[in-house]
Amino acid sequence: MTKNNKLKFNNFNNNSQLISNKNTPQFSKELLDGLMKDYNPNNPEGLIGRDGLLNGLKKALIERALNAEMDFHLGYDKHEPRSEDCENYRNGCSSKTILTGDGKITIDNPRDRDSSFEPSIIEKNQTRFTEFDDKIISLYARGMTISEIQGHLEESYGVERSPEFISNVTNAVIDELNIWQNRPLDKTYPIIYLDALVIKCKEDKRVINKAVYIALGVNMDGKKEILGIWIGENEGAKFWLSIVTEFKNRGIEDVFIFCVDGLKGFPEAINSVYPQSQVQLCIVHLIRNSLKFVSYKERKSIASDLKKIYSAVNLEEAELELKNFKEKYDEKYPSISDIWTRNWSQIIPFLQYPKDIRKAVYTTNAIESVNSSLRKIIKNRQLFPNDLAIRKILYLALRNISKKWSMPIHNWKSALNQFAIIFADRFPERF
């Protein structure tokens, strides 16, 4: 198919996206009244069912477009006489069934005598519109397994499709995924959150746990942006180092604050690539790890005393509250204060910031919310066959999740002004 023909085809298939466009054709009331004259409100299937008005209208429009293409191909309209030197002419029609996002449609496909007609709206060997593929990809992105998609297609559209067919349709996003994964990134990110989730995968005829690493950046406009997906056999500082190095190679020159969980060696891996960046340990992770040692009855009171530490006005007050906590609980729960003491240098950085920045960096909740959504998507899959299957579904799911991120994070303007003062010598000039 030529580039122009592809454009024609894609434009036709994207009609549903043009409804709000100011260039959408306006239909007369008389035409709409004529189409709807036999519509029964008590039977909506008459409008939207497989054999309803909308599918009938789509069939009529496709056939009209095909005949218009045939007129152009032959050089004269259907009911006009052809010139004597024109040896080619219409040769009836063949029946062809195509799949659309609304089900199957059988159309009359015009033919010519010498079989040179190459339609662009429905190619010779084409059996479905790309909107049908979009339906499959959408179902896959929402967590349906291939067998569930098979059942849905048969139930909703009356068509049977093999697992290989569905897999091939979803594979169409691989090129898009690779371009996205390797795209250039902004020069400066005020905040980058780093976290991982564990997924079971089949490898060398055995089932292993794979760590899927996800990076979420907050750009200078305050908008969230997934920076990439990486897969490793375990969550380790060495692998994180390769990811942070990739950030550098993709154009990130500076990050004010990295917000991470409590992985050993993580700060060293980050600072080896970005020595000026501050590394903030996720307080929520820290609290969860602390409460693992606590009986259910005491969790509320201990959590309240821990809050006094991380909500302190300044470092001196935080150190005093930690001292008070040790005196109160070390006899019964010495491991809790030990966790906070060992990680103190990664806990305290956010205490130097005003409250708007504190709210943004003291927890990785932003990325944990993403991971929570991803877990809902993959919960139906006990096991993934390979890394590519993991990357496909997570990319499609993240693509859907990120559509909602149209606004900056809360109180971003205030936080940005504070960043401009604190990191004055590194703050981008355009801001």
C-alpha positions in Angstrom: 0.0 0.0 0.0 1.4 3.4 -0.9 1.9 6.1 1.8 -1.1 8.1 0.5 -3.3 5.1 0.4 -2.3 4.2 4.0 -3.3 7.7 5.0 -6.6 7.3 3.3 -7.2 4.0 5.0 -6.2 5.2 8.4 -8.3 8.3 8.1 -11.3 6.1 7.3 -10.7 3.8 10.2 -10.3 6.7 12.6 -13.7 8.2 11.8 -14.8 7.7 15.4 -12.0 10.0 16.6 -13.3 12.8 14.3 -16.6 13.4 16.1 -15.4 16.4 18.0 -13.4 17.8 15.1 -14.6 21.1 13.8 -14.2 19.7 10.2 -16.6 16.9 10.8 -19.3 16.8 8.1 -22.6 18.1 9.2 -25.6 15.9 8.2 -29.0 17.4 7.5 -32.0 16.8 9.7 -33.9 15.4 6.7 -31.1 12.8 6.1 -31.0 11.7 9.7 -34.8 11.6 9.9 -34.8 9.3 6.9 -32.2 7.0 8.4 -34.0 6.8 11.7 -37.6 6.6 10.5 -37.9 2.9 11.2 -35.9 3.0 14.5 -37.7 1.5 17.5 -36.4 2.9 20.8 -37.5 -0.3 22.5 -35.1 -2.2 20.4 -31.7 -0.6 20.5 -30.2 -3.6 18.6 -31.9 -2.2 15.6 -29.4 0.7 15.7 -26.2 -0.8 17.3 -26.6 -4.6 16.9 -24.7 -6.7 14.4 -27.4 -6.3 11.8 -28.4 -2.8 12.9 -28.5 0.6 11.2 -24.9 1.6 12.0 -23.3 -1.6 10.6 -25.6 -1.2 7.5 -24.5 2.4 7.1 -20.8 1.4 7.4 -21.4 -1.3 4.8 -23.0 1.2 2.4 -20.3 3.8 2.9 -17.5 1.2 2.3 -19.2 -0.1 -0.9 -19.8 3.5 -2.1 -16.1 4.3 -1.5 -15.0 1.1 -3.3 -17.1 2.0 -6.3 -15.8 5.6 -6.4 -12.2 4.1 -6.4 -13.2 1.9 -9.3 -14.6 4.9 -11.2 -11.3 6.6 -10.8 -9.3 3.5 -11.8 -11.3 3.0 -15.0 -11.5 6.7 -15.8 -15.3 6.9 -16.2 -18.3 6.6 -13.9 -20.4 3.4 -13.6 -23.2 4.5 -15.9 -21.2 6.4 -18.4 -20.2 4.9 -21.7 -16.5 3.9 -21.9 -14.3 5.1 -24.7 -13.4 2.8 -27.6 -9.7 2.6 -26.6 -10.5 1.6 -23.0 -10.2 -2.2 -22.9 -10.8 -2.6 -19.2 -14.3 -2.4 -17.7 -16.3 -3.5 -14.6 -16.8 -7.2 -14.1 -19.4 -7.6 -11.4 -18.7 -8.0 -7.7 -17.3 -10.5 -5.3 -18.6 -11.1 -1.8 -16.1 -10.3 1.0 -16.4 -10.5 4.7 -14.3 -8.1 6.8 -14.0 -7.6 10.6 -14.6 -4.2 12.1 -14.7 -2.9 15.7 -18.4 -3.5 15.6 -18.3 -7.1 14.2 -18.4 -8.7 10.8 -19.6 -7.0 7.6 -20.1 -8.6 4.3 -19.5 -6.2 1.4 -19.9 -6.4 -2.4 -16.4 -5.8 -3.7 -16.3 -4.5 -7.3 -14.0 -6.2 -9.9 -12.6 -5.2 -13.2 -11.9 -7.4 -16.3 -8.1 -7.4 -16.2 -7.9 -7.6 -12.4 -5.7 -4.5 -12.1 -8.0 -2.8 -9.6 -6.1 -2.2 -6.3 -8.5 -0.6 -3.8 -7.0 1.4 -1.0 -9.8 1.4 1.6 -10.0 -2.4 1.6 -6.9 -4.0 0.1 -7.3 -7.3 -1.9 -6.1 -9.6 0.8 -7.3 -7.5 3.8 -9.9 -9.1 6.0 -10.1 -6.6 8.9 -9.9 -2.9 9.7 -7.2 -1.7 12.0 -9.9 -0.6 14.5 -10.5 -4.4 15.0 -6.8 -4.8 15.9 -7.2 -1.8 18.3 -10.0 -3.7 20.1 -7.8 -6.7 20.6 -4.9 -4.5 21.8 -7.2 -2.6 24.2 -8.5 -5.9 25.7 -4.9 -7.2 26.1 -3.8 -3.9 27.8 -6.6 -4.2 30.3 -5.4 -7.6 31.5 -7.4 -10.1 29.5 -5.5 -13.3 28.6 -5.3 -14.5 25.0 -7.9 -17.2 25.8 -10.2 -14.7 27.3 -9.8 -12.4 24.2 -10.6 -15.4 22.1 -13.9 -16.0 24.0 -14.8 -12.3 23.9 -14.3 -12.1 20.1 -16.5 -15.2 19.5 -19.2 -14.0 21.9 -19.3 -10.4 20.9 -18.4 -10.5 17.2 -19.1 -14.1 16.2 -15.6 -14.7 15.0 -13.0 -17.3 15.9 -9.4 -16.4 16.0 -6.4 -18.5 17.0 -4.0 -17.6 19.8 -1.3 -17.0 17.2 -3.5 -14.5 15.4 -4.1 -12.5 18.7 -0.4 -12.7 19.6 0.6 -11.4 16.2 -1.9 -8.5 16.6 -0.4 -7.5 20.0 3.1 -7.9 18.6 2.3 -4.9 16.4 3.2 -2.6 19.3 6.7 -3.9 19.7 8.3 -1.4 17.3 6.4 1.4 19.1 7.6 0.0 22.5 11.2 0.0 21.4 11.0 3.6 20.1 9.4 4.7 23.4 12.0 2.8 25.5 14.9 4.4 23.7 13.5 7.9 23.2 15.6 11.0 24.3 14.7 12.3 27.7 14.7 15.8 29.2 18.0 17.3 30.4 16.7 18.0 33.9 14.2 16.2 36.1 13.5 17.6 39.6 12.4 14.2 40.9 12.8 10.6 39.7 11.1 7.7 41.6 12.6 4.3 41.2 10.9 1.0 42.2 10.4 -2.6 41.1 7.7 -5.3 41.1 8.2 -9.1 40.9 6.6 -11.1 38.1 6.8 -14.9 37.5 8.2 -15.8 34.1 9.1 -19.0 32.3 12.8 -19.4 31.3 14.8 -22.5 30.3 11.8 -24.7 31.2 11.7 -23.4 34.7 9.7 -20.8 36.5 11.7 -17.9 38.0 10.9 -14.5 39.5 11.8 -11.5 37.4 12.2 -8.0 38.8 10.5 -5.4 36.6 12.1 -2.0 37.1 10.1 1.1 36.5 11.2 4.7 36.6 8.8 7.6 37.0 10.0 11.1 36.5 8.5 14.5 37.3 9.6 16.9 34.7 10.1 20.7 35.0 6.4 21.2 34.2 5.4 19.1 37.1 3.9 16.3 35.0 4.6 12.6 35.6 6.3 10.6 32.9 7.3 6.9 32.8 10.9 6.9 31.7 11.2 3.2 30.9 10.7 -0.5 31.8 13.6 -2.9 32.5 13.6 -6.6 33.4 16.2 -8.4 35.5 16.3 -11.7 37.4 16.5 -9.8 40.8 16.3 -6.3 42.2 20.0 -5.3 42.7 22.1 -2.2 42.9 24.3 -3.5 39.9 21.3 -3.6 37.7 20.1 -0.2 38.9 23.5 1.2 38.0 22.9 0.1 34.3 19.5 1.8 34.4 20.9 5.1 35.8 23.7 5.0 33.2 21.1 4.6 30.5 19.4 7.8 31.8 22.7 9.6 31.2 23.0 8.1 27.7 19.4 9.2 26.8 20.1 12.8 27.7 19.4 13.3 31.4 22.1 15.6 32.6 20.8 16.4 36.1 18.3 15.1 38.7 17.7 17.0 41.8 16.3 14.2 43.9 16.0 10.4 43.5 13.3 8.9 45.6 14.0 5.1 46.2 13.2 2.2 48.4 15.7 0.7 50.8 17.8 -1.4 48.4 21.3 -1.9 49.6 23.9 -0.1 47.5 21.3 1.9 45.7 22.5 5.4 46.7 26.1 4.5 45.7 24.9 3.3 42.3 23.0 6.6 41.7 25.8 8.9 43.0 28.4 7.2 40.8 26.5 8.6 37.8 24.9 11.7 39.3 27.2 12.8 42.1 25.2 16.0 42.8 21.8 14.3 43.1 20.3 13.8 46.6 19.0 10.3 47.3 15.8 10.2 49.5 14.7 6.9 51.1 11.0 6.3 50.9 9.6 6.9 54.3 6.6 4.7 53.6 8.8 1.7 52.8 10.7 2.5 56.1 7.5 2.5 58.1 6.3 -0.7 56.6 9.6 -2.4 57.4 9.4 -1.1 60.9 5.9 -2.3 61.6 6.7 -5.8 60.5 8.1 -6.4 64.0 5.2 -4.9 65.9 2.0 -6.6 67.3 -1.2 -5.5 65.8 -2.4 -3.7 69.0 0.7 -1.5 69.1 1.0 -0.6 65.5 -1.1 2.6 65.7 0.8 4.1 68.6 4.3 3.2 67.2 3.3 4.6 63.8 2.2 7.8 65.6 5.6 8.0 67.3 7.5 7.4 64.1 5.6 10.2 62.4 7.1 12.6 65.0 10.5 11.8 63.5 9.8 12.3 59.8 7.4 15.2 60.3 9.9 17.1 62.5 10.5 20.8 61.7 14.3 20.3 61.2 17.1 17.8 61.6 17.7 18.7 65.3 14.1 18.0 66.2 14.1 14.8 64.2 17.2 13.5 66.0 15.6 14.3 69.4 12.4 12.4 68.4 14.5 9.4 67.3 16.3 9.5 70.6 12.9 9.6 72.5 11.7 6.7 70.3 14.7 4.5 71.2 14.2 5.2 74.9 10.6 4.2 74.7 10.7 1.1 72.5 14.3 -0.3 72.3 13.8 -2.7 75.1 10.9 -4.4 73.3 11.6 -3.6 69.6 15.3 -2.7 69.2 15.2 -3.7 65.5 13.0 -0.7 64.7 15.4 2.1 65.8 18.3 0.0 64.3 16.6 0.3 60.8 16.2 4.1 61.2 19.7 4.6 62.5 21.4 2.5 59.7 19.5 4.5 57.1 19.6 7.9 58.7 21.7 9.6 56.0 19.1 8.6 53.4 16.1 9.5 55.6 17.0 13.1 56.5 17.6 14.9 53.2 14.0 15.8 52.8 13.9 17.6 56.2 15.8 20.5 54.7 13.0 21.2 52.3 9.8 23.2 52.6 6.5 21.2 53.0 5.5 21.3 49.3 8.8 19.6 48.3 8.6 17.2 51.3 5.2 16.0 50.2 6.5 15.2 46.8 9.7 13.3 47.8 9.2 11.6 51.2 7.4 8.7 49.6 7.5 6.7 46.4 3.7 6.5 46.6 3.5 8.0 43.1 5.2 5.1 41.5 3.7 2.5 43.9 0.3 3.7 42.7 1.4 2.9 39.2 2.7 -0.6 40.3 -0.6 -1.2 42.1 -2.5 -0.6 38.8 -0.1 -2.9 37.0 -0.6 -5.7 39.5 -4.3 -5.5 38.8 -3.6 -5.9 35.1 -1.3 -8.9 35.4 -3.2 -10.7 38.2 -5.0 -13.0 35.7 -1.7 -14.3 34.4 -0.1 -16.9 36.6 2.9 -17.0 34.4 4.4 -15.1 31.5 6.1 -17.1 28.7 9.0 -14.7 28.1 10.3 -11.2 28.8 8.7 -9.8 25.6 5.2 -10.8 26.8 5.9 -8.9 30.1 7.2 -5.8 28.3 4.2 -5.8 25.9 1.4 -5.9 28.5 3.2 -3.5 30.9 3.9 -1.0 28.1 0.3 -1.1 26.9 -1.0 -0.7 30.5 1.4 2.2 31.2 0.2 3.8 28.0 -3.3 3.8 29.3 -2.4 4.9 32.8 -0.3 7.8 31.6 -3.2 9.2 29.5 -4.7 10.5 32.8 -1.6 12.5 33.6 -2.6 15.8 32.0 -2.1 18.0 35.0 1.0 18.9 37.1 1.3 17.3 40.5 -0.4 19.1 43.5 1.1 22.5 44.4 3.8 22.2 41.7 4.3 25.9 41.1 5.1 26.5 44.8 7.5 23.5 44.8 9.2 24.7 41.6 9.9 28.1 43.0 11.5 26.5 46.0 13.6 24.2 43.7 14.7 27.3 41.9 16.1 28.8 45.1 17.6 25.6 46.6 19.2 24.5 43.3 19.8 27.9 41.8 23.2 27.0 40.2 21.7 23.9 38.5 18.2 25.3 37.6 17.5 25.3 33.8 17.6 28.8 32.3 14.3 28.6 30.5 12.5 28.5 33.8 
